[in-house]
């Protein structure tokens, strides 16, 4: 896919390129065994996912015990109407949530949120 080709071209000159594997997948059904990764980095993905809870649970499934997960997501301040309106457009699937809703997604997981 075009996205994979772009990612490969960005990292091709990096010394770790031979250790990288690029693929397209579904964050709600990751094709990895339980406890597979030491670290997961997810940036600006969940805004495009309708079932965020399933996606987060799936990431925790493939994360090793005591592993690290970094999430960088856009969340709305309830008073920021322009941001809410912008991300409610159909190309963003209208899945923007506020900070409290985002934090609630982690109930039941032993995590440190900052």
Backbone bond lengths (Angstrom), bond angles and torsions (degrees), N, CA, C in turn:
res aa  C-N    CA-C-N  psi(-1)  N-CA   C-N-CA  omega(-1)  CA-C   N-CA-C  phi
1 X - - - 1.454 - - 1.525 109.29 -
2 X 1.294 115.56 164.42 1.467 121.58 -179.13 1.529 111.58 -62.89
3 X 1.332 116.50 -37.97 1.471 120.88 -179.92 1.522 110.83 -64.95
4 X 1.313 117.07 -42.92 1.466 121.68 178.92 1.531 110.06 -63.81
5 X 1.310 117.26 -44.82 1.463 120.82 179.11 1.524 111.19 -60.63
6 X 1.320 117.07 -40.02 1.466 121.50 178.89 1.529 109.78 -64.55
7 X 1.324 117.36 -45.41 1.466 121.31 179.42 1.524 110.75 -62.07
8 X 1.314 116.60 -43.69 1.463 119.83 179.75 1.522 111.35 -62.69
9 X 1.315 117.15 -40.88 1.464 119.68 -179.89 1.526 111.79 -67.22
10 X 1.323 117.08 -32.21 1.470 120.35 178.93 1.521 112.33 -68.27
11 X 1.329 116.74 -34.13 1.463 120.50 -173.81 1.525 114.29 -106.23
12 X 1.323 117.74 -2.35 1.460 121.38 -174.47 1.533 113.04 -56.06
13 X 1.312 117.80 -35.49 1.467 121.90 -177.73 1.525 112.45 -87.19
14 X 1.321 117.19 -3.23 1.460 121.35 -179.81 1.528 109.85 -78.27
15 X 1.320 116.32 142.33 1.469 120.48 -177.06 1.532 113.07 -63.40
16 X 1.315 117.68 -22.08 1.468 120.23 -178.95 1.531 112.48 -92.03
17 X 1.339 117.81 4.78 1.466 121.48 -174.74 1.527 112.98 -53.75
18 X 1.321 117.90 -39.11 1.467 120.45 -177.12 1.527 112.39 -66.15
19 X 1.323 116.98 -17.64 1.468 121.27 179.86 1.527 112.17 -94.22
20 X 1.328 117.19 -6.32 1.462 121.34 -176.71 1.520 111.29 -90.89
21 X 1.319 114.74 145.98 1.460 121.48 175.36 1.530 106.91 -132.83
22 X 1.298 116.82 122.89 1.457 121.97 -178.55 1.520 109.28 -104.59
23 X 1.327 115.56 137.36 1.461 119.42 178.91 1.525 109.89 -155.89
24 X 1.305 115.47 158.05 1.458 122.54 174.43 1.520 106.62 -101.23
25 X 1.325 116.99 134.51 1.453 119.83 -179.40 1.511 111.61 -151.82
26 X 1.294 114.88 -175.75 1.461 123.39 -179.74 1.523 108.14 -113.01
27 X 1.320 116.86 116.38 1.466 121.02 -176.55 1.527 112.32 -62.03
28 X 1.304 117.21 -17.04 1.463 120.54 178.39 1.535 112.59 -87.41
29 X 1.328 116.64 -9.98 1.471 122.23 179.68 1.528 108.20 -146.09
30 X 1.319 116.88 72.58 1.461 120.99 -176.40 1.531 110.65 -73.58
31 X 1.337 116.74 134.20 1.465 120.69 -175.60 1.538 113.37 -85.91
32 X 1.323 116.06 49.28 1.461 121.71 -178.74 1.522 109.41 -131.15
33 X 1.323 115.93 153.40 1.459 121.17 176.34 1.519 111.03 -67.78
34 X 1.322 116.39 160.66 1.459 121.66 173.70 1.528 108.95 -57.63
35 X 1.338 115.83 147.63 1.472 122.18 175.04 1.530 112.56 55.37
36 X 1.301 117.18 41.97 1.461 122.39 -174.51 1.530 113.06 -87.91
37 X 1.343 117.35 -39.53 1.464 121.18 -171.63 1.529 112.44 -105.07
38 X 1.333 115.04 143.23 1.461 121.60 171.91 1.524 110.40 -78.14
39 X 1.321 116.25 -30.81 1.463 121.21 -177.80 1.519 109.78 -146.84
40 X 1.322 115.15 144.89 1.462 121.97 174.62 1.521 107.36 -127.82
41 X 1.320 116.66 130.90 1.456 122.52 175.37 1.518 107.25 -120.06
42 X 1.307 115.70 121.69 1.464 122.10 -177.27 1.525 107.22 -127.03
43 X 1.315 116.30 113.65 1.457 119.47 -177.03 1.521 111.19 -122.49
44 X 1.319 114.92 120.51 1.459 122.64 175.81 1.522 112.27 52.88
45 X 1.320 115.77 45.96 1.465 122.01 177.71 1.517 110.55 -107.53
46 X 1.324 116.30 -45.45 1.463 120.69 -171.09 1.524 114.12 -63.86
47 X 1.320 117.54 -22.32 1.465 118.92 177.97 1.533 110.71 -63.04
48 X 1.326 117.06 -23.08 1.463 121.33 -178.87 1.526 112.92 -97.44
49 X 1.328 117.07 5.94 1.466 122.14 -175.90 1.524 108.94 -111.57
50 X 1.320 117.30 126.47 1.464 119.54 -179.20 1.524 111.63 -73.71
51 X 1.329 117.58 -41.75 1.467 121.26 -178.34 1.528 109.35 -101.48
52 X 1.320 115.05 78.69 1.458 121.39 -176.88 1.533 112.27 -62.85
53 X 1.318 117.04 -36.76 1.459 120.37 -178.88 1.533 111.23 -61.97
54 X 1.323 117.43 -43.42 1.457 120.93 177.83 1.527 110.47 -63.34
55 X 1.312 117.20 -42.24 1.467 121.23 -179.97 1.530 110.94 -62.51
56 X 1.328 117.28 -45.04 1.463 120.54 179.67 1.519 110.78 -66.15
57 X 1.314 117.45 -42.23 1.467 120.24 176.74 1.525 111.11 -60.09
58 X 1.309 116.79 -38.44 1.457 121.07 179.65 1.529 110.66 -67.31
59 X 1.324 116.97 -39.38 1.464 119.56 176.55 1.531 110.81 -63.98
60 X 1.317 117.00 -41.80 1.466 119.81 177.07 1.536 111.06 -65.15
61 X 1.309 117.99 -32.85 1.463 120.91 179.16 1.529 111.21 -60.92
62 X 1.321 116.94 -42.20 1.465 120.36 -176.28 1.529 113.02 -88.84
63 X 1.332 116.98 -4.86 1.468 121.78 178.49 1.523 109.55 -86.30
64 X 1.331 115.97 132.93 1.464 120.46 177.90 1.529 110.43 -65.14
65 X 1.327 117.42 152.34 1.463 119.70 174.31 1.537 109.79 -55.17
66 X 1.286 116.01 136.97 1.467 123.69 -177.61 1.524 112.59 65.16
67 X 1.343 116.71 17.33 1.461 120.80 175.96 1.520 110.22 -75.86
68 X 1.304 115.47 175.55 1.457 122.02 -178.27 1.523 109.85 -112.06
69 X 1.343 115.14 137.52 1.451 120.75 175.19 1.517 107.61 -128.97
70 X 1.312 115.81 126.18 1.455 121.26 175.68 1.509 109.50 -113.38
71 X 1.314 115.93 123.72 1.466 121.03 177.63 1.517 108.72 -120.74
72 X 1.298 116.42 128.54 1.448 122.16 175.66 1.520 106.42 -123.52
73 X 1.313 115.73 106.72 1.456 120.08 -174.81 1.523 111.34 -131.42
74 X 1.292 115.06 153.34 1.449 121.61 173.66 1.524 107.42 -82.35
75 X 1.321 116.03 125.32 1.459 120.38 173.44 1.522 107.88 -126.87
76 X 1.295 115.32 155.24 1.454 120.52 -174.88 1.512 111.60 -98.79
77 X 1.303 114.93 142.39 1.445 121.94 167.03 1.529 104.69 -85.73
78 X 1.317 117.46 130.65 1.469 120.14 -175.45 1.519 113.49 -54.54
79 X 1.327 116.96 -23.86 1.460 119.64 -178.75 1.527 112.29 -90.55
80 X 1.324 117.66 -4.68 1.459 121.18 -178.30 1.529 109.82 -92.64
81 X 1.309 115.20 77.91 1.462 121.20 -175.38 1.529 112.04 -62.97
82 X 1.341 118.00 -37.22 1.463 119.96 -176.93 1.534 111.01 -64.77
83 X 1.338 118.21 -39.01 1.459 121.47 177.42 1.526 110.05 -66.44
84 X 1.326 116.64 -44.58 1.466 120.66 178.61 1.533 110.26 -59.55
85 X 1.317 116.01 -42.94 1.459 120.25 -179.14 1.531 110.91 -66.62
86 X 1.325 117.11 -43.02 1.465 121.10 -179.63 1.526 111.03 -60.04
87 X 1.330 117.68 -47.80 1.451 120.86 -176.26 1.525 113.87 -83.52
88 X 1.311 117.83 0.73 1.465 119.15 174.13 1.528 111.04 -87.70
89 X 1.329 116.88 -1.53 1.466 120.89 178.08 1.524 110.08 -63.77
90 X 1.325 116.16 151.53 1.459 120.37 -173.38 1.528 113.33 -62.05
91 X 1.332 119.02 -28.82 1.465 118.98 179.44 1.527 112.64 -69.28
92 X 1.332 116.65 -18.02 1.460 121.04 174.61 1.527 110.97 -100.86
93 X 1.294 116.61 5.11 1.463 123.95 177.81 1.521 113.25 63.06
94 X 1.323 117.53 2.67 1.461 121.01 177.03 1.515 114.43 66.99
95 X 1.328 118.10 32.04 1.453 120.72 -173.40 1.525 113.95 -103.18
96 X 1.304 118.74 19.16 1.461 121.08 177.92 1.522 109.34 -69.35
97 X 1.320 116.48 133.02 1.464 121.23 177.79 1.514 108.80 -122.87
98 X 1.321 116.38 167.17 1.458 118.95 178.91 1.527 110.39 -90.51
99 X 1.326 116.16 172.86 1.466 121.32 -174.73 1.529 111.90 -59.58
100 X 1.319 117.82 -43.19 1.468 120.62 -179.19 1.524 111.31 -63.07
101 X 1.322 117.33 -41.26 1.471 120.76 177.58 1.530 110.26 -64.06
102 X 1.328 116.87 -38.11 1.459 121.27 178.79 1.524 110.72 -64.12
103 X 1.325 117.29 -46.00 1.468 121.84 -179.97 1.527 110.33 -62.66
104 X 1.325 117.64 -39.40 1.464 121.60 179.89 1.527 112.71 -60.74
105 X 1.334 117.77 -26.40 1.456 121.28 179.04 1.529 112.53 -62.57
106 X 1.332 116.48 -18.57 1.454 120.79 -176.53 1.521 112.85 -97.76
107 X 1.321 117.46 2.60 1.471 119.75 174.90 1.516 108.95 -58.09
108 X 1.308 115.99 136.60 1.467 121.00 179.72 1.519 113.34 91.79
109 X 1.336 116.76 -7.14 1.465 120.64 175.76 1.524 107.51 -111.84
110 X 1.307 116.77 139.82 1.454 120.97 177.63 1.514 108.41 -82.01
111 X 1.317 116.27 94.86 1.472 120.50 -175.86 1.518 110.17 -135.37
112 X 1.301 114.48 156.43 1.453 122.99 172.84 1.526 106.68 -106.84
113 X 1.307 116.93 115.60 1.452 120.99 -179.55 1.511 109.50 -101.57
114 X 1.320 115.21 135.84 1.473 118.69 176.01 1.499 110.00 -138.55
